[in-house]
Amino acid sequence: MTHEAVKHLRMPNLTLFPYFNLTLFMNIGPYRYPALVLFLLLYVFIVCANWAVLVTICREKTLHEPMYIFVASLCFNALYGSTSFFPRFLMDLASDVHLISHTACLLQIYFIYTYGANEMTTLCVMAYDRYLAVCHPLHYHTRMTVKKALSLVGLAWLIPAAFLTRNISGLAKQPLCGNKIHKVFCANWNVVSLLCGSMEFRNKTGIFVTIFSVFLPLVFILYTYMRIIIATWRHSAKFKGSVFQSCLPHMVSCVSYSITMFCDVALSRSNLEEMNPFLVIILSLVFVMIPPVLNPLVYGLKLSHIRKHIFKIV
């Protein structure tokens, strides 16, 4: 008996699934076309808002500083993530068939989750930048140069790409025992839950993704802010206020993204078929909608230098 025959006997329910079925679209019904118009307008706003901030930072030489380089990275990542999600999502809303090929599904997981990981690693780099600016102000310009900022941004993008490439390549080699994904896009845990055989790979994948994309970055950000609080504790109220104002946009981004990440992780561990479909759709979309909408508003309106140049260009 050949090795393949033995493998088939061990997995009698194994079937080849060239496509995944995104079943949650079936529950949208008559709201499909209003949702199509709404999300199309939202996508146009995300592209225009983030592009405006990105172009402003690139054009104005006075904005070629570490803090604005990190803001540009966030805006570029918002364009990357929203473009990885919205075109396919809008196409599915307009279509009566909601099938996605195995390869396209894995690519969508890779792009959406690298977007998520890029967001968190960039926020980590920005937390380190705020820590240097507050705790080591005299050495800030020597420790955080434009060249170093660009290197940190490169690492913030390279590390998630390397980890997610390893994860997705391992996922692509696993046999599937189903093809129904109860979501409007391909998500890591939804595909992992369809794998055949032992739970070992599923558990390792879930733990790996959660620790890498959620736990470690949050611990680092909390540590830097703890150091900032300790450094400003004995200073005047005016100094504390100025530090708070300089850190406020970053804190808003961190809190909003942490909430959306928590929603995505909690949703992936829930029984989606027993939940209200509209609630599932809303909770699954906040991860790819809220940060791209919020970041250009927070940084474009709060940071006066960016706001002034945007109004000048307009």
CORKALIN-V552240 format. One line per field, one symbol per residue. phi: phi as a letter, one per 30 degrees, with the letter a starting at -180 (. if undefined). psi: psi as a letter, one per 40 degrees, with the letter a starting at -180 (. if undefined). Layout:
BEGIN
phi = ???
psi = ???
END
This chain:
BEGIN
phi = .dddddddddbdcdbdbdbccdddddcdiddddedddddddddddeddddddddddddddddcdbeddddddddddddddddddcdedddddddcccbcbdeddddddedddddeddddddddddddddddddcdbddcddddbcdddddddddddcddedddddddddddddddccabccdacadbedddddcddidddddddddddddddcbdddddddddddddddddcecddddddddddddceedddddddddddddddddddccdddccdddddddddcddccdedddedddddcdddddeddddddd
psi = hiddddddddgdehihgeiihgedddedbeeddddddddddddddddddddddddddddhdeegiddddddddddddddddddddddddddddeiehfihiddddddddddddddddddddddddddddddddddfddededdgidddddddddddddddddddddddddddeiiieiehhgieihidddddeeiiaiedddddddddddddecdddddddddddddddddedeiiddddddddddedddddddddddddddddddddeigdeeihddddddddeddeddddddddddddddhdddddddddd.
END
